[in-house]
């Protein structure tokens, strides 16, 4: 029972809602005010999963940060794995090949022939010496500069130089002997493979600069072919190529994390320029309507 001076529940509800207001509209207005309050606090209640509570811009920024952390973590892990593999190799009686090294070498020797020699020697020339260490990195950097991608050019040069430096450091550190049945002359140190490291660095770096699936597939094929030809020529053991792959990809990933922000900004600006140019060309080929 309600006293004479106490408001009834109906009166209280009427006081909270304007006269003649639709209850559904009132609820919608209240939800709108709640969403506005959430937006002011940087929240987005409609976001799914772990991203709930973040505005789209904040989710994008968090995804970018997580992506950089993933690249950095993966790159460091790859380089450390290569160092651990080298340490295990040298602990085993001063670099004695693994069983898989010897079995792989025997299998590859059966593939030797005129065609295989030609391909392997070409890859040897392409991936090492002046061509692999200087000509290709500088050439790719020049192309990127022509495309107005200076950050991409800088990233590619730095990644190539850093990868070569880490390879030489590990070669001197471990000093593993090369296989005896070599078809080419090579420098000191079998672990890790410098040719494979160079190929992996180039593949990852170009894949980062031009993130297209076809580019990544071509890079993976190039790196695997380089690894196969290094063992085909008898210049490296199988485990040397694994170490080279880890070093080359790892260094490129670490530096990707360092260059991530300017590379992404530059990529988006390049896409915008290409889109504008294509739109202008398409417009120029449109026949004006007859009057």
C-alpha positions as CSV (number, residue, x, y, z in Angstrom):
1,X,0.0,0.0,0.0
2,X,1.3,3.5,-0.9
3,X,1.0,6.4,1.5
4,X,-0.5,9.7,0.6
5,X,2.8,11.4,0.2
6,X,4.7,8.5,-1.5
7,X,5.0,8.3,-5.3
8,X,3.6,5.2,-6.8
9,X,5.8,3.0,-9.1
10,X,3.8,4.3,-12.1
11,X,4.5,7.9,-11.1
12,X,8.2,7.2,-10.7
13,X,8.4,5.6,-14.1
14,X,6.5,8.5,-15.6
15,X,8.9,11.0,-14.0
16,X,11.9,9.3,-15.5
17,X,10.4,9.3,-19.0
18,X,9.1,12.4,-20.9
19,X,5.4,12.6,-21.3
20,X,4.2,10.7,-24.3
21,X,7.6,9.1,-25.0
22,X,7.8,5.7,-26.6
23,X,9.5,3.2,-24.2
24,X,11.5,1.7,-27.1
25,X,12.7,5.1,-28.1
26,X,13.7,5.8,-24.5
27,X,15.7,2.5,-24.4
28,X,17.4,3.4,-27.7
29,X,18.3,6.8,-26.4
30,X,19.7,5.3,-23.2
31,X,21.8,2.8,-25.2
32,X,23.1,5.6,-27.4
33,X,24.1,7.6,-24.4
34,X,25.9,4.5,-23.0
35,X,27.7,4.0,-26.3
36,X,28.8,7.6,-26.4
37,X,30.1,7.3,-22.8
38,X,32.0,4.2,-23.8
39,X,33.5,5.9,-26.8
40,X,34.6,8.8,-24.6
41,X,36.4,6.2,-22.5
42,X,37.9,4.5,-25.5
43,X,35.6,1.4,-25.3
44,X,33.8,-0.5,-28.0
45,X,31.3,-3.1,-26.5
46,X,30.5,-4.6,-30.0
47,X,34.1,-5.7,-30.6
48,X,34.4,-9.6,-30.4
49,X,36.7,-11.7,-28.4
50,X,39.8,-10.2,-26.8
51,X,39.4,-7.0,-28.7
52,X,36.2,-6.2,-26.9
53,X,36.4,-2.8,-25.2
54,X,38.6,-1.2,-27.8
55,X,37.8,1.2,-30.5
56,X,38.7,0.2,-34.1
57,X,41.7,2.5,-34.2
58,X,42.9,1.1,-30.9
59,X,42.4,-2.5,-32.1
60,X,44.4,-1.7,-35.3
61,X,47.2,-0.2,-33.2
62,X,47.3,-3.2,-30.9
63,X,47.4,-5.6,-33.8
64,X,50.3,-3.6,-35.3
65,X,52.2,-3.8,-32.0
66,X,51.5,-7.5,-31.7
67,X,52.6,-8.0,-35.2
68,X,55.9,-6.3,-34.5
69,X,56.4,-8.3,-31.4
70,X,55.7,-11.5,-33.2
71,X,58.3,-10.6,-35.9
72,X,60.8,-9.6,-33.3
73,X,60.2,-12.7,-31.2
74,X,60.3,-15.1,-34.2
75,X,63.5,-13.5,-35.5
76,X,65.4,-13.7,-32.3
77,X,64.2,-17.3,-31.8
78,X,65.4,-18.2,-35.3
79,X,68.9,-16.7,-34.8
80,X,69.2,-18.3,-31.3
81,X,68.1,-21.7,-32.8
82,X,70.9,-21.4,-35.4
83,X,73.4,-20.7,-32.7
84,X,72.2,-23.6,-30.7
85,X,72.4,-25.9,-33.7
86,X,76.0,-24.8,-34.4
87,X,76.9,-25.4,-30.8
88,X,75.5,-28.9,-30.8
89,X,77.3,-29.6,-34.1
90,X,80.7,-28.6,-32.7
91,X,80.1,-30.3,-29.3
92,X,79.7,-33.6,-31.3
93,X,83.4,-34.4,-31.7
94,X,84.3,-31.1,-33.3
95,X,81.7,-30.9,-36.1
96,X,81.2,-34.5,-37.2
97,X,78.3,-34.6,-39.6
98,X,74.9,-35.8,-38.4
99,X,73.5,-39.0,-39.9
100,X,71.1,-37.0,-41.9
101,X,74.0,-34.9,-43.3
102,X,75.8,-38.0,-44.6
103,X,72.6,-39.6,-46.0
104,X,71.6,-36.4,-47.7
105,X,75.0,-36.0,-49.2
106,X,74.9,-39.6,-50.7
107,X,71.5,-39.0,-52.2
108,X,72.4,-35.6,-53.7
109,X,75.6,-37.1,-55.3
110,X,73.4,-39.5,-57.4
111,X,71.7,-36.4,-58.9
112,X,74.9,-34.9,-60.4
113,X,74.9,-34.5,-64.1
114,X,75.4,-31.8,-66.8
115,X,72.0,-30.1,-66.2
116,X,72.3,-30.2,-62.4
117,X,75.9,-28.8,-62.6
118,X,74.8,-25.9,-64.7
119,X,71.9,-25.0,-62.4
120,X,74.0,-25.4,-59.3
121,X,77.0,-23.4,-60.6
122,X,74.6,-20.6,-61.7
123,X,73.1,-20.5,-58.2
124,X,76.6,-20.5,-56.7
125,X,77.4,-17.4,-58.8
126,X,74.1,-15.7,-58.0
127,X,74.1,-16.1,-54.3
128,X,77.6,-15.4,-53.3
129,X,80.7,-13.3,-54.0
130,X,80.3,-9.8,-55.4
131,X,77.0,-10.6,-57.1
132,X,75.2,-11.9,-54.1
133,X,76.7,-9.6,-51.5
134,X,76.9,-6.3,-53.4
135,X,75.3,-6.3,-56.9
136,X,71.9,-7.7,-56.0
137,X,71.4,-5.7,-52.7
138,X,72.4,-2.5,-54.4
139,X,70.4,-3.3,-57.5
140,X,67.2,-4.0,-55.5
141,X,67.8,-0.8,-53.5
142,X,68.1,1.3,-56.6
143,X,64.8,-0.2,-58.0
144,X,63.1,0.6,-54.7
145,X,64.4,4.2,-54.8
146,X,63.1,4.6,-58.3
147,X,59.7,3.3,-57.0
148,X,59.9,6.0,-54.3
149,X,60.3,3.4,-51.5
150,X,63.4,4.8,-49.7
151,X,62.5,3.1,-46.4
152,X,62.2,-0.2,-48.3
153,X,65.6,0.3,-49.9
154,X,67.2,1.1,-46.5
155,X,65.6,-1.9,-44.9
156,X,66.8,-4.2,-47.7
157,X,70.4,-2.9,-47.5
158,X,70.6,-3.1,-43.7
159,X,69.1,-6.6,-43.6
160,X,71.5,-7.9,-46.3
161,X,74.5,-6.4,-44.6
162,X,73.4,-7.6,-41.1
163,X,72.7,-11.1,-42.3
164,X,76.2,-11.4,-44.0
165,X,77.8,-10.0,-40.8
166,X,76.1,-12.6,-38.6
167,X,77.0,-15.4,-40.9
168,X,80.7,-14.5,-41.0
169,X,80.7,-14.2,-37.2
170,X,79.2,-17.6,-36.7
171,X,81.6,-19.1,-39.3
172,X,84.6,-17.8,-37.4
173,X,83.0,-18.9,-34.1
174,X,82.2,-22.5,-35.0
175,X,84.8,-23.1,-37.7
176,X,83.2,-26.3,-39.0
177,X,85.0,-28.1,-41.8
178,X,83.4,-28.3,-45.2
179,X,82.7,-31.6,-47.0
180,X,85.6,-33.0,-48.9
181,X,83.9,-33.7,-52.2
182,X,83.3,-30.1,-53.4
183,X,82.8,-28.9,-57.0
184,X,83.6,-25.2,-56.1
185,X,86.1,-23.3,-54.1
186,X,84.7,-21.8,-50.9
187,X,85.9,-19.7,-48.0
188,X,86.5,-20.8,-44.4
189,X,83.7,-22.3,-42.3
190,X,80.9,-24.5,-43.3
191,X,78.3,-23.5,-40.8
192,X,76.1,-21.7,-41.5
193,X,75.6,-21.5,-45.3
194,X,76.1,-17.9,-46.4
195,X,74.4,-18.5,-49.7
196,X,71.3,-19.9,-48.1
197,X,71.3,-17.1,-45.4
198,X,71.5,-14.5,-48.2
199,X,68.7,-16.1,-50.1
200,X,66.5,-16.3,-47.0
201,X,67.2,-12.7,-46.2
202,X,66.3,-11.5,-49.7
203,X,63.1,-13.6,-49.8
204,X,61.8,-12.3,-46.4
205,X,62.8,-8.7,-47.0
206,X,61.2,-8.5,-50.4
207,X,58.1,-10.3,-49.1
208,X,57.9,-7.7,-46.4
209,X,58.3,-4.8,-48.8
210,X,55.9,-6.3,-51.4
211,X,53.5,-8.4,-49.2
212,X,52.0,-10.6,-52.0
213,X,51.5,-14.3,-51.7
214,X,53.2,-15.0,-55.0
215,X,56.3,-13.1,-53.8
216,X,56.5,-15.2,-50.7
217,X,56.1,-18.4,-52.6
218,X,58.8,-17.4,-55.1
219,X,61.1,-16.5,-52.3
220,X,60.6,-19.8,-50.5
221,X,61.2,-21.7,-53.8
222,X,64.4,-19.6,-54.4
223,X,65.7,-20.3,-50.9
224,X,65.0,-24.0,-51.1
225,X,66.7,-24.3,-54.5
226,X,69.7,-22.5,-53.1
227,X,69.9,-24.9,-50.2
228,X,69.6,-27.9,-52.5
229,X,72.4,-26.6,-54.8
230,X,74.7,-25.9,-51.9
231,X,74.6,-29.6,-50.9
232,X,74.6,-30.7,-54.5
233,X,78.0,-28.9,-55.0
234,X,79.3,-30.5,-51.8
235,X,80.0,-27.0,-50.4
236,X,77.8,-27.6,-47.3
237,X,76.2,-30.2,-45.2
238,X,72.4,-30.3,-44.9
239,X,72.6,-28.9,-41.4
240,X,74.6,-26.0,-42.7
241,X,71.8,-25.0,-44.9
242,X,69.3,-25.2,-42.1
243,X,71.5,-22.9,-40.0
244,X,71.7,-20.5,-43.0
245,X,68.0,-20.4,-43.4
246,X,67.5,-19.7,-39.7
247,X,70.0,-16.9,-39.7
248,X,68.9,-15.2,-42.9
249,X,65.2,-15.3,-42.1
250,X,65.8,-14.4,-38.4
251,X,67.8,-11.3,-39.1
252,X,65.3,-10.1,-41.7
253,X,62.4,-10.6,-39.2
254,X,64.2,-8.7,-36.4
255,X,64.9,-5.8,-38.7
256,X,61.3,-5.9,-40.0
257,X,60.1,-5.2,-36.5
258,X,62.5,-2.3,-36.2
259,X,61.4,-0.8,-39.6
260,X,57.7,-1.8,-39.4
261,X,56.0,1.6,-38.9
262,X,57.8,3.6,-41.7
263,X,57.6,0.6,-44.0
264,X,53.9,0.3,-43.6
265,X,53.3,4.0,-44.1
266,X,55.4,4.0,-47.2
267,X,53.6,0.9,-48.5
268,X,50.2,2.6,-48.1
269,X,51.4,5.8,-49.7
270,X,52.7,3.7,-52.7
271,X,49.4,1.9,-53.0
272,X,47.6,5.2,-53.0
273,X,49.9,6.6,-55.8
274,X,49.4,3.5,-57.9
275,X,45.6,3.6,-57.5
276,X,45.5,7.3,-58.5
277,X,47.7,6.7,-61.5
278,X,45.6,3.7,-62.6
279,X,42.4,5.7,-62.1
280,X,43.8,8.6,-64.2
281,X,44.8,6.2,-67.0
282,X,41.3,4.6,-67.0
283,X,39.7,8.0,-67.1
284,X,41.9,9.0,-70.0
285,X,40.7,6.0,-72.1
286,X,37.0,6.8,-71.5
287,X,35.3,8.1,-74.6
288,X,33.4,11.3,-73.8
289,X,29.7,11.1,-74.5
290,X,28.4,12.5,-77.7
291,X,26.4,15.7,-77.5
